[in-house]
């Protein structure tokens, strides 16, 4: 699994980008965030995720919270 920090996430639209430790930024959609209740991410939150090639580029899937936003 890859590790990165949330670059930004639009809670209203349900998508944003994760900055990888190495490599390009990765698109993230709320439907790929693990957990119950409201699925959202916070700027600088540390996450673990898998990467797949989507129709418009790299996409994060199976996103897990790894640590608090700093």
PDB file of N, CA, C and O in Angstrom:
ATOM      1  N   UNK A   1       0.840  -1.187   0.000  1.00  0.00           N
ATOM      2  CA  UNK A   1       0.000   0.000   0.000  1.00  0.00           C
ATOM      3  C   UNK A   1       0.882   1.246   0.000  1.00  0.00           C
ATOM      4  O   UNK A   1       1.963   1.266   0.587  1.00  0.00           O
ATOM      5  N   UNK A   2       0.398   2.265  -0.663  1.00  0.00           N
ATOM      6  CA  UNK A   2       1.094   3.550  -0.702  1.00  0.00           C
ATOM      7  C   UNK A   2       0.686   4.374   0.520  1.00  0.00           C
ATOM      8  O   UNK A   2      -0.363   4.139   1.121  1.00  0.00           O
ATOM      9  N   UNK A   3       1.526   5.338   0.874  1.00  0.00           N
ATOM     10  CA  UNK A   3       1.248   6.242   1.990  1.00  0.00           C
ATOM     11  C   UNK A   3       1.356   7.668   1.474  1.00  0.00           C
ATOM     12  O   UNK A   3       2.234   7.977   0.669  1.00  0.00           O
ATOM     13  N   UNK A   4       0.463   8.536   1.938  1.00  0.00           N
ATOM     14  CA  UNK A   4       0.521   9.934   1.538  1.00  0.00           C
ATOM     15  C   UNK A   4      -0.259  10.803   2.499  1.00  0.00           C
ATOM     16  O   UNK A   4      -0.831  10.322   3.477  1.00  0.00           O
ATOM     17  N   UNK A   5      -0.272  12.103   2.199  1.00  0.00           N
ATOM     18  CA  UNK A   5      -1.043  13.071   2.982  1.00  0.00           C
ATOM     19  C   UNK A   5      -2.091  13.690   2.076  1.00  0.00           C
ATOM     20  O   UNK A   5      -1.853  13.917   0.889  1.00  0.00           O
ATOM     21  N   UNK A   6      -3.249  13.958   2.651  1.00  0.00           N
ATOM     22  CA  UNK A   6      -4.317  14.595   1.890  1.00  0.00           C
ATOM     23  C   UNK A   6      -3.876  16.013   1.544  1.00  0.00           C
ATOM     24  O   UNK A   6      -3.587  16.821   2.427  1.00  0.00           O
ATOM     25  N   UNK A   7      -3.828  16.299   0.252  1.00  0.00           N
ATOM     26  CA  UNK A   7      -3.442  17.633  -0.221  1.00  0.00           C
ATOM     27  C   UNK A   7      -4.624  18.580  -0.016  1.00  0.00           C
ATOM     28  O   UNK A   7      -4.479  19.667   0.544  1.00  0.00           O
ATOM     29  N   UNK A   8      -5.789  18.145  -0.479  1.00  0.00           N
ATOM     30  CA  UNK A   8      -7.041  18.858  -0.229  1.00  0.00           C
ATOM     31  C   UNK A   8      -8.195  17.916  -0.520  1.00  0.00           C
ATOM     32  O   UNK A   8      -8.053  16.957  -1.279  1.00  0.00           O
ATOM     33  N   UNK A   9      -9.348  18.198   0.094  1.00  0.00           N
ATOM     34  CA  UNK A   9     -10.538  17.378  -0.101  1.00  0.00           C
ATOM     35  C   UNK A   9     -11.755  18.281  -0.006  1.00  0.00           C
ATOM     36  O   UNK A   9     -11.942  18.971   0.996  1.00  0.00           O
ATOM     37  N   UNK A  10     -12.591  18.280  -1.053  1.00  0.00           N
ATOM     38  CA  UNK A  10     -13.807  19.085  -1.085  1.00  0.00           C
ATOM     39  C   UNK A  10     -14.938  18.241  -0.511  1.00  0.00           C
ATOM     40  O   UNK A  10     -15.432  17.324  -1.166  1.00  0.00           O
ATOM     41  N   UNK A  11     -15.341  18.555   0.704  1.00  0.00           N
ATOM     42  CA  UNK A  11     -16.356  17.776   1.400  1.00  0.00           C
ATOM     43  C   UNK A  11     -17.709  17.823   0.692  1.00  0.00           C
ATOM     44  O   UNK A  11     -18.450  16.841   0.721  1.00  0.00           O
ATOM     45  N   UNK A  12     -18.037  18.939   0.063  1.00  0.00           N
ATOM     46  CA  UNK A  12     -19.321  19.070  -0.633  1.00  0.00           C
ATOM     47  C   UNK A  12     -19.368  18.211  -1.890  1.00  0.00           C
ATOM     48  O   UNK A  12     -20.387  17.582  -2.174  1.00  0.00           O
ATOM     49  N   UNK A  13     -18.281  18.180  -2.638  1.00  0.00           N
ATOM     50  CA  UNK A  13     -18.235  17.408  -3.882  1.00  0.00           C
ATOM     51  C   UNK A  13     -17.790  15.966  -3.658  1.00  0.00           C
ATOM     52  O   UNK A  13     -18.062  15.092  -4.481  1.00  0.00           O
ATOM     53  N   UNK A  14     -17.104  15.721  -2.541  1.00  0.00           N
ATOM     54  CA  UNK A  14     -16.713  14.359  -2.207  1.00  0.00           C
ATOM     55  C   UNK A  14     -15.469  13.850  -2.911  1.00  0.00           C
ATOM     56  O   UNK A  14     -15.324  12.646  -3.122  1.00  0.00           O
ATOM     57  N   UNK A  15     -14.576  14.747  -3.274  1.00  0.00           N
ATOM     58  CA  UNK A  15     -13.337  14.306  -3.906  1.00  0.00           C
ATOM     59  C   UNK A  15     -12.202  15.278  -3.631  1.00  0.00           C
ATOM     60  O   UNK A  15     -12.419  16.414  -3.209  1.00  0.00           O
ATOM     61  N   UNK A  16     -10.986  14.806  -3.881  1.00  0.00           N
ATOM     62  CA  UNK A  16      -9.806  15.630  -3.658  1.00  0.00           C
ATOM     63  C   UNK A  16      -8.564  14.917  -4.156  1.00  0.00           C
ATOM     64  O   UNK A  16      -8.640  14.056  -5.032  1.00  0.00           O
ATOM     65  N   UNK A  17      -7.412  15.283  -3.589  1.00  0.00           N
ATOM     66  CA  UNK A  17      -6.145  14.696  -4.022  1.00  0.00           C
ATOM     67  C   UNK A  17      -5.269  14.355  -2.831  1.00  0.00           C
ATOM     68  O   UNK A  17      -5.274  15.043  -1.811  1.00  0.00           O
ATOM     69  N   UNK A  18      -4.518  13.276  -2.988  1.00  0.00           N
ATOM     70  CA  UNK A  18      -3.551  12.825  -1.996  1.00  0.00           C
ATOM     71  C   UNK A  18      -2.162  13.036  -2.574  1.00  0.00           C
ATOM     72  O   UNK A  18      -1.905  12.692  -3.728  1.00  0.00           O
ATOM     73  N   UNK A  19      -1.262  13.604  -1.768  1.00  0.00           N
ATOM     74  CA  UNK A  19       0.132  13.777  -2.168  1.00  0.00           C
ATOM     75  C   UNK A  19       0.897  12.561  -1.668  1.00  0.00           C
ATOM     76  O   UNK A  19       0.992  12.324  -0.463  1.00  0.00           O
ATOM     77  N   UNK A  20       1.442  11.792  -2.607  1.00  0.00           N
ATOM     78  CA  UNK A  20       2.229  10.619  -2.243  1.00  0.00           C
ATOM     79  C   UNK A  20       3.572  11.031  -1.655  1.00  0.00           C
ATOM     80  O   UNK A  20       4.045  12.144  -1.887  1.00  0.00           O
ATOM     81  N   UNK A  21       4.189  10.120  -0.887  1.00  0.00           N
ATOM     82  CA  UNK A  21       5.538  10.382  -0.386  1.00  0.00           C
ATOM     83  C   UNK A  21       6.501  10.503  -1.562  1.00  0.00           C
ATOM     84  O   UNK A  21       7.400  11.343  -1.552  1.00  0.00           O
ATOM     85  N   UNK A  22       6.310   9.669  -2.564  1.00  0.00           N
ATOM     86  CA  UNK A  22       7.073   9.764  -3.813  1.00  0.00           C
ATOM     87  C   UNK A  22       6.093   9.535  -4.952  1.00  0.00           C
ATOM     88  O   UNK A  22       5.232   8.661  -4.861  1.00  0.00           O
ATOM     89  N   UNK A  23       6.212  10.297  -6.005  1.00  0.00           N
ATOM     90  CA  UNK A  23       5.320  10.130  -7.145  1.00  0.00           C
ATOM     91  C   UNK A  23       4.284  11.230  -7.243  1.00  0.00           C
ATOM     92  O   UNK A  23       4.223  12.124  -6.399  1.00  0.00           O
ATOM     93  N   UNK A  24       3.472  11.153  -8.283  1.00  0.00           N
ATOM     94  CA  UNK A  24       2.475  12.204  -8.537  1.00  0.00           C
ATOM     95  C   UNK A  24       1.299  12.158  -7.563  1.00  0.00           C
ATOM     96  O   UNK A  24       1.067  11.151  -6.894  1.00  0.00           O
ATOM     97  N   UNK A  25       0.561  13.269  -7.499  1.00  0.00           N
ATOM     98  CA  UNK A  25      -0.653  13.333  -6.691  1.00  0.00           C
ATOM     99  C   UNK A  25      -1.676  12.347  -7.251  1.00  0.00           C
ATOM    100  O   UNK A  25      -1.679  12.041  -8.444  1.00  0.00           O
ATOM    101  N   UNK A  26      -2.547  11.854  -6.361  1.00  0.00           N
ATOM    102  CA  UNK A  26      -3.516  10.829  -6.725  1.00  0.00           C
ATOM    103  C   UNK A  26      -4.924  11.321  -6.392  1.00  0.00           C
ATOM    104  O   UNK A  26      -5.165  11.820  -5.293  1.00  0.00           O
ATOM    105  N   UNK A  27      -5.848  11.180  -7.337  1.00  0.00           N
ATOM    106  CA  UNK A  27      -7.253  11.538  -7.147  1.00  0.00           C
ATOM    107  C   UNK A  27      -7.882  10.599  -6.121  1.00  0.00           C
ATOM    108  O   UNK A  27      -7.591   9.403  -6.114  1.00  0.00           O
ATOM    109  N   UNK A  28      -8.747  11.140  -5.248  1.00  0.00           N
ATOM    110  CA  UNK A  28      -9.480  10.304  -4.296  1.00  0.00           C
ATOM    111  C   UNK A  28     -10.950  10.708  -4.291  1.00  0.00           C
ATOM    112  O   UNK A  28     -11.277  11.894  -4.255  1.00  0.00           O
ATOM    113  N   UNK A  29     -11.837   9.707  -4.328  1.00  0.00           N
ATOM    114  CA  UNK A  29     -13.282   9.911  -4.281  1.00  0.00           C
ATOM    115  C   UNK A  29     -13.792   9.359  -2.955  1.00  0.00           C
ATOM    116  O   UNK A  29     -13.279   8.357  -2.457  1.00  0.00           O
ATOM    117  N   UNK A  30     -14.802  10.013  -2.382  1.00  0.00           N
ATOM    118  CA  UNK A  30     -15.301   9.610  -1.066  1.00  0.00           C
ATOM    119  C   UNK A  30     -15.714   8.143  -1.009  1.00  0.00           C
ATOM    120  O   UNK A  30     -15.634   7.523   0.052  1.00  0.00           O
ATOM    121  N   UNK A  31     -16.153   7.583  -2.122  1.00  0.00           N
ATOM    122  CA  UNK A  31     -16.617   6.191  -2.137  1.00  0.00           C
ATOM    123  C   UNK A  31     -15.499   5.195  -1.856  1.00  0.00           C
ATOM    124  O   UNK A  31     -15.767   4.029  -1.564  1.00  0.00           O
ATOM    125  N   UNK A  32     -14.246   5.642  -1.940  1.00  0.00           N
ATOM    126  CA  UNK A  32     -13.106   4.754  -1.711  1.00  0.00           C
ATOM    127  C   UNK A  32     -12.526   4.874  -0.300  1.00  0.00           C
ATOM    128  O   UNK A  32     -11.535   4.217   0.019  1.00  0.00           O
ATOM    129  N   UNK A  33     -13.140   5.710   0.548  1.00  0.00           N
ATOM    130  CA  UNK A  33     -12.663   5.898   1.918  1.00  0.00           C
ATOM    131  C   UNK A  33     -13.312   4.841   2.807  1.00  0.00           C
ATOM    132  O   UNK A  33     -14.537   4.752   2.878  1.00  0.00           O
ATOM    133  N   UNK A  34     -12.495   4.046   3.478  1.00  0.00           N
ATOM    134  CA  UNK A  34     -13.008   3.007   4.371  1.00  0.00           C
ATOM    135  C   UNK A  34     -13.561   3.634   5.644  1.00  0.00           C
ATOM    136  O   UNK A  34     -13.065   4.657   6.116  1.00  0.00           O
ATOM    137  N   UNK A  35     -14.590   3.009   6.188  1.00  0.00           N
ATOM    138  CA  UNK A  35     -15.170   3.494   7.435  1.00  0.00           C
ATOM    139  C   UNK A  35     -16.668   3.677   7.309  1.00  0.00           C
ATOM    140  O   UNK A  35     -17.245   3.551   6.229  1.00  0.00           O
ATOM    141  N   UNK A  36     -17.280   3.978   8.441  1.00  0.00           N
ATOM    142  CA  UNK A  36     -18.720   4.168   8.465  1.00  0.00           C
ATOM    143  C   UNK A  36     -19.052   5.633   8.686  1.00  0.00           C
ATOM    144  O   UNK A  36     -18.192   6.422   9.077  1.00  0.00           O
ATOM    145  N   UNK A  37     -20.293   5.987   8.435  1.00  0.00           N
ATOM    146  CA  UNK A  37     -20.712   7.375   8.612  1.00  0.00           C
ATOM    147  C   UNK A  37     -20.239   8.240   7.454  1.00  0.00           C
ATOM    148  O   UNK A  37     -19.992   7.752   6.351  1.00  0.00           O
ATOM    149  N   UNK A  38     -20.119   9.513   7.724  1.00  0.00           N
ATOM    150  CA  UNK A  38     -19.708  10.476   6.689  1.00  0.00           C
ATOM    151  C   UNK A  38     -18.265  10.219   6.294  1.00  0.00           C
ATOM    152  O   UNK A  38     -17.364  10.252   7.132  1.00  0.00           O
ATOM    153  N   UNK A  39     -18.055   9.967   5.023  1.00  0.00           N
ATOM    154  CA  UNK A  39     -16.717   9.694   4.515  1.00  0.00           C
ATOM    155  C   UNK A  39     -16.088  10.983   4.033  1.00  0.00           C
ATOM    156  O   UNK A  39     -16.490  11.548   3.015  1.00  0.00           O
ATOM    157  N   UNK A  40     -15.099  11.437   4.777  1.00  0.00           N
ATOM    158  CA  UNK A  40     -14.421  12.676   4.422  1.00  0.00           C
ATOM    159  C   UNK A  40     -12.971  12.570   4.853  1.00  0.00           C
ATOM    160  O   UNK A  40     -12.612  11.735   5.684  1.00  0.00           O
ATOM    161  N   UNK A  41     -12.148  13.425   4.279  1.00  0.00           N
ATOM    162  CA  UNK A  41     -10.735  13.491   4.624  1.00  0.00           C
ATOM    163  C   UNK A  41     -10.398  14.928   4.967  1.00  0.00           C
ATOM    164  O   UNK A  41     -11.094  15.856   4.553  1.00  0.00           O
ATOM    165  N   UNK A  42      -9.328  15.106   5.725  1.00  0.00           N
ATOM    166  CA  UNK A  42      -8.911  16.433   6.145  1.00  0.00           C
ATOM    167  C   UNK A  42      -7.521  16.739   5.610  1.00  0.00           C
ATOM    168  O   UNK A  42      -6.677  15.849   5.504  1.00  0.00           O
ATOM    169  N   UNK A  43      -7.290  17.995   5.276  1.00  0.00           N
ATOM    170  CA  UNK A  43      -5.994  18.429   4.763  1.00  0.00           C
ATOM    171  C   UNK A  43      -4.875  17.969   5.699  1.00  0.00           C
ATOM    172  O   UNK A  43      -4.974  18.112   6.918  1.00  0.00           O
ATOM    173  N   UNK A  44      -3.824  17.424   5.120  1.00  0.00           N
ATOM    174  CA  UNK A  44      -2.633  16.913   5.818  1.00  0.00           C
ATOM    175  C   UNK A  44      -2.862  15.625   6.600  1.00  0.00           C
ATOM    176  O   UNK A  44      -1.953  15.170   7.294  1.00  0.00           O
ATOM    177  N   UNK A  45      -4.045  15.024   6.511  1.00  0.00           N
ATOM    178  CA  UNK A  45      -4.289  13.745   7.170  1.00  0.00           C
ATOM    179  C   UNK A  45      -3.463  12.660   6.473  1.00  0.00           C
ATOM    180  O   UNK A  45      -3.408  12.613   5.244  1.00  0.00           O
ATOM    181  N   UNK A  46      -2.825  11.794   7.255  1.00  0.00           N
ATOM    182  CA  UNK A  46      -2.021  10.710   6.697  1.00  0.00           C
ATOM    183  C   UNK A  46      -2.943   9.541   6.363  1.00  0.00           C
ATOM    184  O   UNK A  46      -3.756   9.127   7.190  1.00  0.00           O
ATOM    185  N   UNK A  47      -2.813   9.012   5.144  1.00  0.00           N
ATOM    186  CA  UNK A  47      -3.648   7.904   4.696  1.00  0.00           C
ATOM    187  C   UNK A  47      -2.799   6.837   4.006  1.00  0.00           C
ATOM    188  O   UNK A  47      -1.725   7.121   3.475  1.00  0.00           O
ATOM    189  N   UNK A  48      -3.308   5.605   4.028  1.00  0.00           N
ATOM    190  CA  UNK A  48      -2.735   4.505   3.266  1.00  0.00           C
ATOM    191  C   UNK A  48      -3.749   4.166   2.188  1.00  0.00           C
ATOM    192  O   UNK A  48      -4.954   4.273   2.416  1.00  0.00           O
ATOM    193  N   UNK A  49      -3.279   3.759   1.020  1.00  0.00           N
ATOM    194  CA  UNK A  49      -4.188   3.507  -0.086  1.00  0.00           C
ATOM    195  C   UNK A  49      -3.512   2.668  -1.162  1.00  0.00           C
ATOM    196  O   UNK A  49      -2.287   2.555  -1.211  1.00  0.00           O
ATOM    197  N   UNK A  50      -4.332   2.088  -2.013  1.00  0.00           N
ATOM    198  CA  UNK A  50      -3.846   1.392  -3.196  1.00  0.00           C
ATOM    199  C   UNK A  50      -4.080   2.325  -4.377  1.00  0.00           C
ATOM    200  O   UNK A  50      -4.948   3.196  -4.329  1.00  0.00           O
ATOM    201  N   UNK A  51      -3.308   2.137  -5.426  1.00  0.00           N
ATOM    202  CA  UNK A  51      -3.418   3.000  -6.604  1.00  0.00           C
ATOM    203  C   UNK A  51      -3.846   2.172  -7.801  1.00  0.00           C
ATOM    204  O   UNK A  51      -3.318   1.087  -8.046  1.00  0.00           O
ATOM    205  N   UNK A  52      -4.813   2.702  -8.547  1.00  0.00           N
ATOM    206  CA  UNK A  52      -5.183   2.070  -9.811  1.00  0.00           C
ATOM    207  C   UNK A  52      -5.261   3.153 -10.877  1.00  0.00           C
ATOM    208  O   UNK A  52      -5.412   4.336 -10.570  1.00  0.00           O
ATOM    209  N   UNK A  53      -5.158   2.741 -12.109  1.00  0.00           N
ATOM    210  CA  UNK A  53      -5.257   3.669 -13.232  1.00  0.00           C
ATOM    211  C   UNK A  53      -6.733   3.863 -13.542  1.00  0.00           C
ATOM    212  O   UNK A  53      -7.432   2.910 -13.884  1.00  0.00           O
ATOM    213  N   UNK A  54      -7.206   5.101 -13.422  1.00  0.00           N
ATOM    214  CA  UNK A  54      -8.591   5.423 -13.724  1.00  0.00           C
ATOM    215  C   UNK A  54      -8.698   6.019 -15.115  1.00  0.00           C
ATOM    216  O   UNK A  54      -7.688   6.132 -15.809  1.00  0.00           O
ATOM    217  N   UNK A  55      -9.899   6.404 -15.545  1.00  0.00           N
ATOM    218  CA  UNK A  55     -10.090   6.967 -16.886  1.00  0.00           C
ATOM    219  C   UNK A  55      -9.352   8.290 -17.101  1.00  0.00           C
ATOM    220  O   UNK A  55      -9.049   8.657 -18.236  1.00  0.00           O
ATOM    221  N   UNK A  56      -9.062   9.013 -15.998  1.00  0.00           N
ATOM    222  CA  UNK A  56      -8.394  10.316 -16.128  1.00  0.00           C
ATOM    223  C   UNK A  56      -7.045  10.356 -15.417  1.00  0.00           C
ATOM    224  O   UNK A  56      -6.490  11.435 -15.207  1.00  0.00           O
ATOM    225  N   UNK A  57      -6.517   9.204 -15.048  1.00  0.00           N
ATOM    226  CA  UNK A  57      -5.223   9.172 -14.366  1.00  0.00           C
ATOM    227  C   UNK A  57      -5.260   8.305 -13.124  1.00  0.00           C
ATOM    228  O   UNK A  57      -6.152   7.471 -12.961  1.00  0.00           O
ATOM    229  N   UNK A  58      -4.284   8.506 -12.246  1.00  0.00           N
ATOM    230  CA  UNK A  58      -4.171   7.691 -11.040  1.00  0.00           C
ATOM    231  C   UNK A  58      -5.306   7.973 -10.065  1.00  0.00           C
ATOM    232  O   UNK A  58      -5.729   9.114  -9.886  1.00  0.00           O
ATOM    233  N   UNK A  59      -5.788   6.897  -9.437  1.00  0.00           N
ATOM    234  CA  UNK A  59      -6.920   6.985  -8.534  1.00  0.00           C
ATOM    235  C   UNK A  59      -6.619   6.175  -7.274  1.00  0.00           C
ATOM    236  O   UNK A  59      -6.120   5.054  -7.368  1.00  0.00           O
ATOM    237  N   UNK A  60      -6.915   6.729  -6.096  1.00  0.00           N
ATOM    238  CA  UNK A  60      -6.731   6.018  -4.832  1.00  0.00           C
ATOM    239  C   UNK A  60      -7.948   5.138  -4.564  1.00  0.00           C
ATOM    240  O   UNK A  60      -9.088   5.573  -4.725  1.00  0.00           O
ATOM    241  N   UNK A  61      -7.696   3.900  -4.155  1.00  0.00           N
ATOM    242  CA  UNK A  61      -8.767   2.979  -3.773  1.00  0.00           C
ATOM    243  C   UNK A  61      -8.417   2.376  -2.414  1.00  0.00           C
ATOM    244  O   UNK A  61      -7.253   2.368  -2.013  1.00  0.00           O
ATOM    245  N   UNK A  62      -9.427   1.873  -1.713  1.00  0.00           N
ATOM    246  CA  UNK A  62      -9.225   1.261  -0.393  1.00  0.00           C
ATOM    247  C   UNK A  62      -8.444   2.192   0.538  1.00  0.00           C
ATOM    248  O   UNK A  62      -7.430   1.797   1.113  1.00  0.00           O
ATOM    249  N   UNK A  63      -8.917   3.410   0.678  1.00  0.00           N
ATOM    250  CA  UNK A  63      -8.227   4.433   1.470  1.00  0.00           C
ATOM    251  C   UNK A  63      -8.487   4.213   2.963  1.00  0.00           C
ATOM    252  O   UNK A  63      -9.633   4.120   3.402  1.00  0.00           O
ATOM    253  N   UNK A  64      -7.391   4.132   3.733  1.00  0.00           N
ATOM    254  CA  UNK A  64      -7.461   3.930   5.180  1.00  0.00           C
ATOM    255  C   UNK A  64      -6.794   5.089   5.895  1.00  0.00           C
ATOM    256  O   UNK A  64      -5.721   5.539   5.492  1.00  0.00           O
ATOM    257  N   UNK A  65      -7.421   5.572   6.950  1.00  0.00           N
ATOM    258  CA  UNK A  65      -6.791   6.619   7.762  1.00  0.00           C
ATOM    259  C   UNK A  65      -5.617   6.009   8.510  1.00  0.00           C
ATOM    260  O   UNK A  65      -5.723   4.922   9.078  1.00  0.00           O
ATOM    261  N   UNK A  66      -4.503   6.717   8.503  1.00  0.00           N
ATOM    262  CA  UNK A  66      -3.290   6.200   9.121  1.00  0.00           C
ATOM    263  C   UNK A  66      -2.844   7.061  10.294  1.00  0.00           C
ATOM    264  O   UNK A  66      -2.167   6.576  11.200  1.00  0.00           O
ATOM    265  N   UNK A  67      -3.221   8.335  10.281  1.00  0.00           N
ATOM    266  CA  UNK A  67      -2.806   9.231  11.352  1.00  0.00           C
ATOM    267  C   UNK A  67      -3.544  10.545  11.267  1.00  0.00           C
ATOM    268  O   UNK A  67      -4.171  10.843  10.250  1.00  0.00           O
ATOM    269  N   UNK A  68      -3.478  11.340  12.331  1.00  0.00           N
ATOM    270  CA  UNK A  68      -4.184  12.626  12.351  1.00  0.00           C
ATOM    271  C   UNK A  68      -3.549  13.653  11.425  1.00  0.00           C
ATOM    272  O   UNK A  68      -2.380  13.543  11.057  1.00  0.00           O
ATOM    273  N   UNK A  69      -4.331  14.635  11.062  1.00  0.00           N
ATOM    274  CA  UNK A  69      -3.814  15.748  10.255  1.00  0.00           C
ATOM    275  C   UNK A  69      -2.811  16.514  11.093  1.00  0.00           C
ATOM    276  O   UNK A  69      -3.003  16.693  12.296  1.00  0.00           O
ATOM    277  N   UNK A  70      -1.734  16.970  10.452  1.00  0.00           N
ATOM    278  CA  UNK A  70      -0.725  17.733  11.198  1.00  0.00           C
ATOM    279  C   UNK A  70      -0.633  19.145  10.691  1.00  0.00           C
ATOM    280  O   UNK A  70       0.164  19.933  11.201  1.00  0.00           O
TER     281      UNK A  70
END
